[in-house]
Amino acid sequence: MTVDYGSHDLTTTGDVGIGTASPSEKLHVDGTIRVHDGGIGTEQESSTFMAFPGGGLFRTSTGTETGYLKITMPQSWLAVMMKMSFDVYEYNAQDFTTFKLSGYMYTTSGGQWINTSANMDSNYGNDVRYWVRFGHDGTYCSIYISKCNSTGAVLAATSTWSYPQAVVRDVHAAFSGANSTMARWADGWDVGFTTTLGTITATRSIGRSYHMHEAGYVFNELGEDVDFRIEGSSDADLFVVNGGLDKIGIGESSPNCKLNIGASLASGIVNGGISVNMEATSKPAFTTRQNTTDPVFSILPYTGQTYLSTGCYYNGSNWVHSSPNAYNNVLVLEPISGANWYCGGNSSTINSIASDKNLWDRTGAWKADINTSSLQVNSAFTFPTSDGSPNQVLQTDGSGTVTWEAAGGSSSFNLISESVDTVTIAGNLAVSGTTTTINSTTVTVDDKNIELGSNASPTDVTANGGGITLKGSSDKTIIWDSTNSNWTSSEHWNLAAGKHFKINNVPIYETSLGTISVTSNQTVFNTTDAYTSGTLAVYLNGVKLISGTDFSETSSTSFTLTSTAVSGDTVEYVAYNSAIASTNLQKSGDTMTGNLTVNADLIVTGYKETHTDAGNTGTAQTIDISSSTLQTYTLTGNCTFTMPTAEAGRSFTMLLKTGAGSFTAAFTNVKFPSNTAPTITTTASRMDIITFYSDGTNWYGSIQQEYHI
């Protein structure tokens, strides 16, 4: 160990013990360490941590200090990230506050604090809000702390502190290794008060978000714009207190009422006491009862209606009885029809509100009040036998006076009230108005004929557009069209099983199709539908069979093959229900016989031509394209090909193989480009492809040569 008394340095290569003769570490102290005007910390990995930096302490016995509480650091602008804790205790205020301060002392633009943060924690009695300013006093980087008054105004240089005791601790300097050493930051700090500010580059306002008092917790006691939110398992806004709006939301992050339950309603419904959005849930928005033995009162907003109920409530699918007695009352408010009242005595469940009573309509007119001691709503009333005369009717003058009046003649009107729900008109009923409205569910007419369009001189023109209209999402109509002399229906017609369309009393049947996969020897086959004799076509493995020769019609639902079908065969049948013309297009498995005429674009998903390999040519061949339009020939000599009869629109393709090679080919009645017949490839084992088209007079050919095969 070497001691340099001039520099007061001590150097050793082993362990040093103070108070112990057997040190176990580089420095082993057995006793108390006291440091005066110096820091305690450690330096590692180009950063410094100090539990208590030298000079970072303020103590006083003065009752009141005024101004900014200032922390002066031992360095000017350096590229250093700084973090520290700052404890302040005030005697009379009984306040103990810990400030957490951090920022980056940036050297750019003449020096500035960036990315600063400040927060605080204190005991329950501290309701003060603070301003923290990060700056420079002209020599060193500094932090200034001042108080605000009860209204939030910054007191700045007039802040007062009661017997303040303060200490800087837990300092961490990092980022720039050369600027983050113990030598720079362990000592030279200062804490004190000042009434002047240096150059400020960043400011933070802080206060406690909640306070714990003797009686409990107070959140946001400073009245700042602070929100509070509780999340549920599936609702991120389960409970929201919006401090800026002074409103509470349940399931709503931006409430527009004092208490907003569910999503906010229309923008015009704001600043109210309580709003509830059931969000299409068919359950009451409000339910209450005094105790379990009393009826439930509920409010249920529904589609286009609002229900106020007592004695029952809606559980999302049914009306449920809830009271100990047997009575239920529901008031239904509906903008379209007005207000309806329902009162029932079902002691268990109400599945519908059918026996309601209209109280008033949407115009406000009262509908249920009849001012008489004898006549009540929904009850029968019998007039005295001396009232009125035969064939008279009751008539009102519009001012509330009702009198007996003649109805236009004794033979034209006779009204007899037989029951509460039935009115019988004895005699004819003539309605002279423009529109007759019947609001019943079913209209029953004993007459067999309904006559429409009746007038003095009916014609097809007066009948045009007449018919029947069934109202729905769109009109369903059967209308007479005099221009085309036919009835026109707007909808499909669906006939019941066993029913048919008929023309001149002749049924128009459907075509019946069937496919049977044979699994064992079989001759008799059944059809799924009955067919008319002479209308059945049968196919075996795609080949059409001849009726009477290859099969016979056994009954209207079966047929018998002359030759036995074996396992693996496919039998198909088509019942046309009309005589089958042999010249018509008919189904035959994958093969159709007869001509197919399409008077529009023909769109085919898959296309395949029939191919024939005609084999060796010899020296002469007559081409037949009646069975295929793609034909292969192999030359075995110099061959002359005789072309089929030219027919306009016909075409076919020849795959001509050269065989052993050096053979020629000639074609009758064919014109080639430049009026020059092509020379067939002479190399052996090659193939030329020749395509022919006809205009009805000549054949025209084109060739692609020397494909290797």
WOHURA-V759071 format. One line per field, one symbol per residue. phi: phi as a letter, one per 20 degrees, with the letter a starting at -180 (. if undefined). psi: psi as a letter, one per 20 degrees, with the letter a starting at -180 (. if undefined). burial: 1 if it has 24 or more other C-alpha atoms within 12 Angstrom, else 0. Layout:
phi=???
psi=???
burial=???
This chain:
phi=.dddffdmeccbdcedddnbecfdcgcdddqedcddlbedabcblmbcccfbffnebccbdffcdcoeedddeecefcececcbdceccdfffldccdedcbrdeeeflnnaeclebbbbcbffeededcddddabeoccfbcdccddefenffelfegdcelfccbeblecdbnegfddefgedfbnfbcadbdcdeeedbccdcaffbceefeqdcelfemefcdccdedfccfdgbcdeffelcdddmbecfdcgcddnfgfggfecmefcccdflmeecgebcbbfbfedfedcccfcfmbcddccnbbeeobbedfcdfedccccdddcgfdocccccccfeccdebdeeecfebefenffddedebfedcfmcecdfgfefmcgmecfcdendoedcecfdopfedbbdceebfdccddeoeddddffcdddeefcddcffecdddmfbfcfcfffegnfqccdfbgcfdcccedffdlbecdecfdcefgndbfcdlmdfdeeeddbccefdbgbcdcdefcfcegndddccdlndfeefndebcefbfcbbcefdfedgofcdcbcdemageffeefcebmedcdnedddeafdddfccbefdceemfemdbbdecdfdadccdcdfcafddeeffffcgnfbbcdedeemfnmddbccelcddgmlcffefgefflcbdddddccdndcdcdcccclfec
psi=pppohgikqppqjbqppojqimqirgoopnappppplrqpaqpqlkqpppgoqpilqpqqjphpqqapopoprjqbpqmpppqrqoppppfhikpopppopqrpnpiqljpqprlqqprqqrrhiojqqqppppbpjhgqqqppprrqahiipphcijpqpolppqpprlpopafoghjkrhhhihrjrppaqqjqqbopiqqppqrphqqorhibqppliikrmpqpppqahioilgopoohhilqppojphmqjrgoopaqqaqhinrjagpppoiljpmqqhppqqgaijqqppqpoprojrppoqpirrpjhhqpppiriakqppppopphgicpqppprkpifqoiqmhlrpogqaiiippiioonqihpqpkqqppqqhiparqjrqppqjijippqpqqjjqhiipoppohrhjpppooaqopojrhpppokrgpopphqipppqkpahmprhghipiqbppppbhqpoqoppohgjlqqppirqpoqrpiqqqqoljpqorqppqqppopirpqhpqqqhqqrppjjppqpokippqpphghrqogaijrrpqgqpprpiqppqqpoikqpophiqpqpmcjppqrqopokapoopgqppqpqpoibqhbippppojhiqjoqpqopjroqpppqrppppiqqrppooqicirkrrpqpqlpprqjkpqqpqpiqqlrpqppppqqjigrqpqqqprlpp.
burial=0000000000000000000000000000000000000011111000111111111111100000111111111111111111111111110000111111111111000011110111111111111111111111100111111111000001111011111111111111111000111111111111111100110111111111110000000001111100110000000010111110111111111111111111111000000001111100001111000000001111111000011111111100001111100011111111000111111101001100100011100000000000000000000000000000000010000000000000000000000000000000000000000000000000000000000000000000000011100000000000110000000000000000000000000000000111110000001111101111011111111001101000111100111110001000011111111000000001111000000000000000000000000100100010101000111111111110101111000011111111101011111111100000010111000111111110000111111010000
